Amino acid sequence: MDQENVSASLTVAVPAARVFAVLADPTTHSAIDGTGWVREAVDRAPLTEVGQIFRMDMYHANHPDGGYQVANKVQAFDPPRAIGWLTGQEKSDGHLEFGGWFWRYDLAPLGPSETEVTLTYDWSAVPQFIREYIQFPPFSPEHLTNSLHHLAELVSGR
């Protein structure tokens, strides 16, 4: 695959500010996740700025530990237009290490009560030594569409 990112878009009948508020709440991420890997927010405070760190408990059957934790660093925060984060892990010495992939939601208001949401997963900065043991993307692209449908259900109160 030459392209080093995948995206999906969906229009939701909700204002962009409401969509953004849900995405900025780490406690909603397990309900949004289209892979089923995200279990629970460890850091439950709302996302408020670039550089903020938030951790999530995860589970993947093919992960060496099964259950594991990721540390995310907010890298885009532009309410109500864009929010995104790098994903990595915290080492035993407390040092954060990021793998070079990120998640980003771009919100385009289509009127006062409708928003086009685009979810992008980008792995263009992943170093070769990581690519030797993780295939990118590590899920099929329909997981992005699944996530957007979960988000739509959540923001519309269904």
NULO-29721 format. One line per 3 residues: number of its first residue (from 1); for each residue x, y, z of C-alpha. Coordinates in nm, 3 decimals, always signed. Example, Ala and Ser with C-alpha at 12.3 -4.5 7.8 and 13.67 -1.06 7.14 Angstrom:
% residues 2
1) +1.230 -0.450 +0.780; +1.367 -0.106 +0.714 $
***
This chain:
% residues 158
1) +0.000 +0.000 +0.000; +0.156 +0.331 -0.110; -0.087 +0.547 +0.083 $
4) +0.002 +0.579 +0.451; -0.337 +0.684 +0.584; -0.700 +0.581 +0.563 $
7) -1.005 +0.802 +0.608; -1.381 +0.772 +0.623; -1.651 +1.039 +0.636 $
10) -2.009 +1.049 +0.758; -2.266 +1.327 +0.787; -2.446 +1.347 +1.122 $
13) -2.757 +1.552 +1.201; -2.595 +1.721 +1.501; -2.409 +2.053 +1.539 $
16) -2.028 +2.035 +1.520; -1.987 +2.164 +1.876; -2.184 +1.867 +2.014 $
19) -1.979 +1.619 +1.808; -1.657 +1.784 +1.924; -1.766 +1.770 +2.290 $
22) -1.824 +1.394 +2.263; -1.486 +1.339 +2.095; -1.312 +1.551 +2.362 $
25) -1.449 +1.321 +2.634; -1.216 +1.018 +2.670; -1.489 +0.825 +2.854 $
28) -1.683 +0.801 +2.525; -1.396 +0.653 +2.322; -1.472 +0.289 +2.403 $
31) -1.829 +0.338 +2.276; -1.702 +0.505 +1.958; -1.419 +0.261 +1.880 $
34) -1.488 +0.053 +1.570; -1.222 -0.210 +1.642; -1.344 -0.317 +1.985 $
37) -0.994 -0.273 +2.128; -1.059 +0.035 +2.346; -1.186 -0.074 +2.688 $
40) -1.191 +0.221 +2.928; -1.047 +0.568 +2.983; -0.782 +0.571 +3.254 $
43) -0.759 +0.952 +3.242; -1.120 +1.070 +3.241; -1.076 +1.449 +3.224 $
46) -1.204 +1.614 +2.905; -0.944 +1.697 +2.641; -0.873 +2.070 +2.647 $
49) -0.538 +2.143 +2.477; -0.258 +2.031 +2.250; +0.002 +1.834 +2.446 $
52) -0.247 +1.686 +2.694; -0.185 +1.319 +2.772; -0.468 +1.072 +2.824 $
55) -0.441 +0.698 +2.875; -0.676 +0.421 +2.770; -0.703 +0.058 +2.875 $
58) -0.704 -0.165 +2.566; -0.745 -0.530 +2.473; -0.634 -0.715 +2.161 $
61) -0.615 -1.093 +2.136; -0.294 -1.072 +1.928; -0.119 -0.834 +2.168 $
64) +0.152 -1.014 +2.371; -0.020 -0.911 +2.696; -0.382 -0.922 +2.573 $
67) -0.477 -0.629 +2.794; -0.251 -0.326 +2.774; -0.255 +0.050 +2.813 $
70) -0.185 +0.324 +2.560; -0.085 +0.683 +2.625; -0.226 +0.936 +2.381 $
73) -0.095 +1.288 +2.326; -0.335 +1.547 +2.187; -0.179 +1.695 +1.874 $
76) -0.479 +1.874 +1.721; -0.729 +2.072 +1.925; -0.934 +2.329 +1.734 $
79) -1.293 +2.337 +1.867; -1.525 +2.259 +1.697; -1.325 +2.179 +1.381 $
82) -1.052 +1.925 +1.460; -0.925 +1.697 +1.734; -0.655 +1.432 +1.710 $
85) -0.391 +1.242 +1.904; -0.074 +1.039 +1.871; -0.083 +0.694 +2.029 $
88) +0.204 +0.540 +2.220; +0.292 +0.388 +2.552; +0.442 +0.477 +2.884 $
91) +0.767 +0.297 +2.962; +0.842 +0.160 +3.311; +1.057 +0.469 +3.382 $
94) +0.761 +0.700 +3.302; +0.897 +0.807 +2.963; +0.631 +0.834 +2.692 $
97) +0.713 +0.680 +2.356; +0.495 +0.731 +2.049; +0.490 +0.494 +1.753 $
100) +0.433 +0.745 +1.476; +0.061 +0.686 +1.409; -0.224 +0.921 +1.489 $
103) -0.602 +0.952 +1.488; -0.772 +1.273 +1.373; -1.134 +1.384 +1.345 $
106) -1.212 +1.679 +1.118; -1.556 +1.837 +1.158; -1.714 +2.046 +0.882 $
109) -2.041 +2.217 +0.974; -2.295 +2.180 +0.694; -2.542 +2.413 +0.862 $
112) -2.658 +2.480 +1.216; -2.755 +2.118 +1.285; -2.550 +1.901 +1.049 $
115) -2.180 +1.809 +1.046; -1.959 +1.611 +0.813; -1.715 +1.411 +1.026 $
118) -1.396 +1.273 +0.870; -1.189 +1.024 +1.069; -0.830 +0.970 +0.955 $
121) -0.576 +0.715 +1.076; -0.224 +0.806 +0.960; +0.089 +0.595 +1.003 $
124) +0.327 +0.792 +0.776; +0.570 +0.867 +1.063; +0.601 +0.505 +1.184 $
127) +0.970 +0.404 +1.184; +1.082 +0.095 +0.996; +1.167 -0.105 +1.310 $
130) +0.801 -0.088 +1.418; +0.677 -0.171 +1.067; +0.875 -0.495 +1.090 $
133) +0.638 -0.634 +1.352; +0.313 -0.437 +1.304; +0.126 -0.431 +0.974 $
136) -0.030 -0.093 +0.890; -0.306 -0.025 +0.914; -0.350 -0.287 +1.189 $
139) -0.723 -0.316 +1.110; -0.940 -0.313 +0.800; -1.059 +0.030 +0.681 $
142) -1.424 -0.047 +0.761; -1.335 -0.004 +1.129; -1.319 +0.370 +1.063 $
145) -1.670 +0.361 +0.918; -1.786 +0.156 +1.217; -1.639 +0.419 +1.450 $
148) -1.821 +0.699 +1.269; -2.152 +0.513 +1.291; -2.094 +0.455 +1.665 $
151) -2.016 +0.826 +1.704; -2.335 +0.919 +1.514; -2.543 +0.700 +1.747 $
154) -2.379 +0.850 +2.052; -2.414 +1.218 +1.952; -2.774 +1.177 +1.837 $
157) -2.874 +1.007 +2.163; -2.975 +0.676 +2.005 $
***
